[in-house]
Amino acid sequence: MQIRAGYDIAFQCFQETPMILMLSIHPSRAKDLQTPHRITFAQDVQARDYLDMFGNTCTRIIAPPGVIEIHNQFLISDSGLADAVVSHAHQTPIAQLPDDVLVYLLGSRYCDTQKLSELAWSMFGDVPAGWQRVQAIADYTHERIEFGYHHARNDRTAWEGHEERIGVCRDFAHLAVTLCRCMNIPARYCTGYLGDIGVPIDPAPMDFSAWFEVFLDGQWYTLDARHNHPRIGRIVMARGRDAADVAISTAFGPAPLARFKVITDEITDEDAPAVAPISMVA
């Protein structure tokens, strides 16, 4: 199947402001592109890409004073398969983990493992290690936190999300990642596109989504504590230890969000030849 995805985002800058944008799809999905993937700017802005330490594509710019408008739209092919469920996947002993996976066992800015370790072992220590334990963590996180866009807060840690019991998709991901790490299961935070494909349409405006991946039996598997069931059509943009590693924008100066629109739609055969523009909203 094909998915049309993209965004129309704007920031208000009060002076020249260096920025790092993480608005590209992950390099692992580049082979699936059916049309060019280009970040464009309404202004004359010079941009340069680089790969960060996690293999994500980052874009460096110096935003001019005023409103900087950032756009992208592309078609990408997808298998149409839902997230895999591998109930027999085993937990890998720490001594056998690859070196580059070990970092995903450690605490990080939003994944405060030291505050949740005792709770994690008391709740999941008796659950069979491997997929069953990870699913138990996802179930618990799904039930523990109440989702609501009005609950969004950009500095909430996993522990605070657990105690406040409210949040958005990043809070579900942070709590699940943290509980997995407490149980010696490598887990990483992911961000990207997730449209309403194969599920009822959500009337809320489309947004980027956050989920998590765990390392079992020598490979990474996708889980989503917010929705807590396999989904179709994920397009990963970036992976890291937590949301701090994969922020869609990092501004080195004041740059409040002025406009934000994301699209992720399945395209039918009739629609595929044409990619409709994202409407602009002043």
C-alpha positions as CSV (number, residue, x, y, z in Angstrom):
1,M,0.0,0.0,0.0
2,Q,1.0,3.7,-0.3
3,I,0.8,6.4,2.3
4,R,0.8,10.1,1.7
5,A,2.6,11.9,4.6
6,G,4.0,15.3,5.4
7,Y,3.6,18.4,7.4
8,D,3.1,22.2,7.4
9,I,4.9,23.7,10.4
10,A,5.9,27.3,11.2
11,F,7.9,28.9,14.0
12,Q,8.0,32.5,15.1
13,C,11.6,33.7,15.4
14,F,12.5,37.1,16.9
15,Q,16.0,37.1,15.6
16,E,18.3,34.8,13.6
17,T,18.0,31.5,15.4
18,P,20.1,28.4,14.9
19,M,17.9,25.3,14.8
20,I,18.2,21.5,14.6
21,L,15.2,19.9,12.9
22,M,14.5,16.2,13.1
23,L,11.7,16.1,10.4
24,S,13.1,13.5,8.0
25,I,12.0,9.9,7.8
26,H,14.6,7.5,9.2
27,P,17.2,6.4,6.7
28,S,16.0,2.8,7.0
29,R,12.7,3.8,5.3
30,A,14.4,5.8,2.4
31,K,14.2,2.7,0.1
32,D,10.4,2.8,0.4
33,L,9.9,6.4,-0.9
34,Q,7.8,6.7,-4.1
35,T,8.4,10.4,-4.5
36,P,11.2,12.7,-3.4
37,H,11.4,13.5,0.3
38,R,12.4,17.2,0.6
39,I,12.1,19.6,3.5
40,T,11.3,23.0,1.9
41,F,11.1,26.5,3.4
42,A,9.0,29.4,2.4
43,Q,12.0,31.7,3.0
44,D,15.5,31.5,1.5
45,V,17.0,29.2,4.2
46,Q,20.2,27.2,3.8
47,A,19.9,23.7,5.2
48,R,22.4,20.9,5.8
49,D,21.8,17.3,6.9
50,Y,23.9,15.1,9.2
51,L,23.4,11.8,11.0
52,D,23.4,11.9,14.8
53,M,24.8,9.2,17.1
54,F,21.7,7.1,16.8
55,G,21.6,7.1,13.0
56,N,18.8,9.7,12.7
57,T,18.8,12.4,10.0
58,C,19.0,15.9,11.4
59,T,18.8,19.2,9.5
60,R,20.7,22.3,10.6
61,I,19.4,25.7,9.7
62,I,19.7,29.3,10.8
63,A,16.1,30.6,10.9
64,P,15.7,34.3,9.9
65,P,13.7,36.7,12.0
66,G,9.9,36.4,11.5
67,V,7.8,33.4,10.7
68,I,9.7,30.5,9.2
69,E,7.5,28.0,7.3
70,I,8.6,24.4,6.9
71,H,6.9,22.0,4.5
72,N,7.2,18.4,3.3
73,Q,5.0,16.0,1.5
74,F,5.8,12.6,0.0
75,L,4.5,9.1,-1.0
76,I,5.9,6.1,0.7
77,S,5.2,2.4,0.2
78,D,4.3,0.2,3.2
79,S,3.8,-3.5,3.6
80,G,0.4,-3.0,5.0
81,L,1.2,-5.4,7.8
82,A,0.4,-4.7,11.4
83,D,3.1,-4.6,14.1
84,A,4.5,-8.1,14.7
85,V,3.4,-10.1,17.8
86,V,6.1,-12.7,18.6
87,S,4.9,-14.3,21.8
88,H,7.8,-16.8,21.8
89,A,10.5,-14.0,21.7
90,H,13.0,-14.5,24.5
91,Q,14.8,-12.0,26.7
92,T,18.5,-11.8,25.8
93,P,20.9,-12.1,28.8
94,I,22.8,-8.9,29.4
95,A,26.2,-10.6,28.8
96,Q,25.0,-11.5,25.2
97,L,23.7,-8.1,24.2
98,P,25.6,-6.3,21.4
99,D,27.6,-3.3,22.6
100,D,25.5,-0.7,20.9
101,V,22.3,-2.0,22.6
102,L,23.6,-1.6,26.2
103,V,22.8,2.2,26.2
104,Y,19.1,1.3,26.0
105,L,19.4,-0.3,29.5
106,L,20.5,2.9,31.1
107,G,18.4,5.7,32.7
108,S,18.1,8.9,30.6
109,R,16.6,12.4,30.9
110,Y,12.9,11.3,30.8
111,C,13.4,7.7,31.7
112,D,14.3,7.8,35.4
113,T,14.9,4.1,36.0
114,Q,16.2,4.6,39.6
115,K,12.7,5.8,40.7
116,L,10.8,2.9,39.1
117,S,13.1,-0.1,39.6
118,E,11.6,-1.3,42.8
119,L,8.1,-1.0,41.5
120,A,9.0,-2.7,38.2
121,W,10.5,-5.8,40.0
122,S,7.6,-6.0,42.4
123,M,5.1,-6.0,39.6
124,F,6.8,-7.9,36.7
125,G,9.4,-10.0,38.4
126,D,7.2,-13.0,38.4
127,V,6.0,-12.6,34.8
128,P,7.9,-14.9,32.4
129,A,10.8,-13.1,30.8
130,G,10.6,-12.1,27.2
131,W,7.6,-11.1,25.2
132,Q,5.1,-11.9,27.9
133,R,6.9,-9.6,30.3
134,V,7.1,-6.7,27.8
135,Q,3.4,-7.1,27.0
136,A,2.6,-7.0,30.7
137,I,4.5,-3.7,30.9
138,A,2.6,-2.3,27.9
139,D,-0.7,-3.4,29.4
140,Y,0.1,-1.8,32.7
141,T,1.2,1.4,31.1
142,H,-1.9,1.5,28.9
143,E,-4.1,1.2,31.9
144,R,-2.1,3.5,34.2
145,I,-2.1,6.6,32.1
146,E,-5.1,8.5,30.8
147,F,-4.5,10.0,27.3
148,G,-5.5,13.5,26.5
149,Y,-3.9,16.2,24.3
150,H,-4.7,18.7,27.1
151,H,-2.4,16.7,29.4
152,A,0.7,17.5,27.3
153,R,3.8,18.7,29.1
154,N,7.2,18.7,27.6
155,D,9.2,18.1,30.8
156,R,7.2,15.1,32.4
157,T,9.4,12.2,33.3
158,A,8.3,8.5,33.3
159,W,8.1,8.6,37.1
160,E,5.9,11.8,37.0
161,G,3.7,10.3,34.3
162,H,3.3,7.2,36.5
163,E,2.3,9.3,39.5
164,E,0.1,11.9,37.7
165,R,-1.5,9.1,35.6
166,I,-2.1,11.5,32.6
167,G,-0.2,12.2,29.5
168,V,0.1,12.0,25.7
169,C,1.8,9.3,23.6
170,R,5.3,10.4,24.6
171,D,4.4,9.7,28.3
172,F,3.1,6.2,27.5
173,A,6.4,5.5,25.6
174,H,8.6,6.9,28.4
175,L,6.9,4.8,31.1
176,A,7.0,1.6,29.1
177,V,10.6,2.2,28.1
178,T,11.6,2.9,31.7
179,L,9.9,-0.2,33.1
180,C,11.5,-2.4,30.5
181,R,14.9,-1.1,31.3
182,C,14.3,-1.7,34.9
183,M,13.7,-5.3,34.0
184,N,16.9,-5.5,32.0
185,I,15.1,-5.4,28.7
186,P,16.7,-2.9,26.2
187,A,14.1,-0.4,25.1
188,R,14.2,2.7,22.9
189,Y,11.9,5.6,22.2
190,C,10.6,6.1,18.6
191,T,8.8,9.0,16.9
192,G,7.2,9.2,13.5
193,Y,4.0,9.1,11.5
194,L,1.0,6.9,12.5
195,G,-2.2,7.5,10.6
196,D,-5.6,6.2,11.2
197,I,-5.1,3.3,8.9
198,G,-7.2,0.2,9.6
199,V,-8.8,1.8,12.7
200,P,-11.7,4.3,13.2
201,I,-10.8,7.9,12.3
202,D,-9.8,10.0,15.2
203,P,-11.5,13.4,15.0
204,A,-8.6,15.1,16.7
205,P,-6.0,16.8,14.4
206,M,-3.2,14.5,13.2
207,D,0.0,14.7,15.1
208,F,3.3,12.9,15.1
209,S,3.3,9.8,17.3
210,A,5.6,8.1,19.8
211,W,6.0,4.4,20.5
212,F,8.8,2.1,21.7
213,E,10.9,-0.8,20.6
214,V,12.4,-3.6,22.6
215,F,15.4,-5.9,21.9
216,L,14.4,-9.6,22.2
217,D,16.0,-12.6,20.6
218,G,18.6,-10.5,18.8
219,Q,16.3,-8.0,17.1
220,W,14.1,-5.0,17.7
221,Y,10.3,-5.2,18.0
222,T,7.7,-2.5,17.9
223,L,5.1,-2.0,20.7
224,D,2.7,0.9,21.4
225,A,1.6,1.4,25.0
226,R,-0.9,4.1,24.1
227,H,-2.9,2.1,21.6
228,N,-1.8,-1.3,23.0
229,H,-2.7,-3.2,19.9
230,P,-0.8,-3.8,16.6
231,R,-1.1,-0.9,14.1
232,I,-0.6,-0.6,10.4
233,G,1.4,2.1,8.6
234,R,4.1,3.3,11.0
235,I,6.7,5.5,9.4
236,V,9.6,5.9,11.8
237,M,11.4,9.3,11.8
238,A,13.9,8.9,14.7
239,R,14.9,6.6,17.5
240,G,16.8,7.4,20.7
241,R,16.9,7.0,24.5
242,D,13.9,9.2,25.0
243,A,12.2,12.3,23.6
244,A,15.2,14.5,24.3
245,D,17.1,12.6,21.6
246,V,14.4,12.9,18.9
247,A,12.8,16.3,19.3
248,I,11.3,17.5,16.0
249,S,13.0,20.9,16.6
250,T,15.6,22.3,18.9
251,A,16.0,26.1,18.8
252,F,18.9,27.9,20.2
253,G,16.8,30.9,21.1
254,P,13.0,31.8,21.4
255,A,11.1,30.2,18.6
256,P,7.5,29.4,19.6
257,L,5.3,27.2,17.4
258,A,3.1,29.3,15.1
259,R,1.5,26.6,13.0
260,F,1.4,22.8,13.0
261,K,-0.3,20.4,10.7
262,V,0.6,16.7,10.0
263,I,-0.9,14.4,7.4
264,T,-0.7,10.6,7.2
265,D,-3.3,9.1,4.8
266,E,-3.5,5.8,2.9
267,I,-3.7,6.4,-0.8
268,T,-6.0,4.4,-3.1
269,D,-4.9,3.4,-6.6
270,E,-7.0,6.2,-8.0
271,D,-5.3,8.8,-5.8
272,A,-1.7,7.6,-6.2
273,P,-0.7,9.5,-9.3
274,A,-1.4,12.9,-7.7
275,V,-0.1,14.2,-4.4
276,A,-2.4,16.9,-3.2
277,P,-0.9,19.9,-1.5
278,I,-1.2,20.5,2.2
279,S,-3.5,23.5,2.7
280,M,-1.9,26.5,4.2
281,V,-3.4,28.0,7.3
282,A,-2.3,31.5,8.3
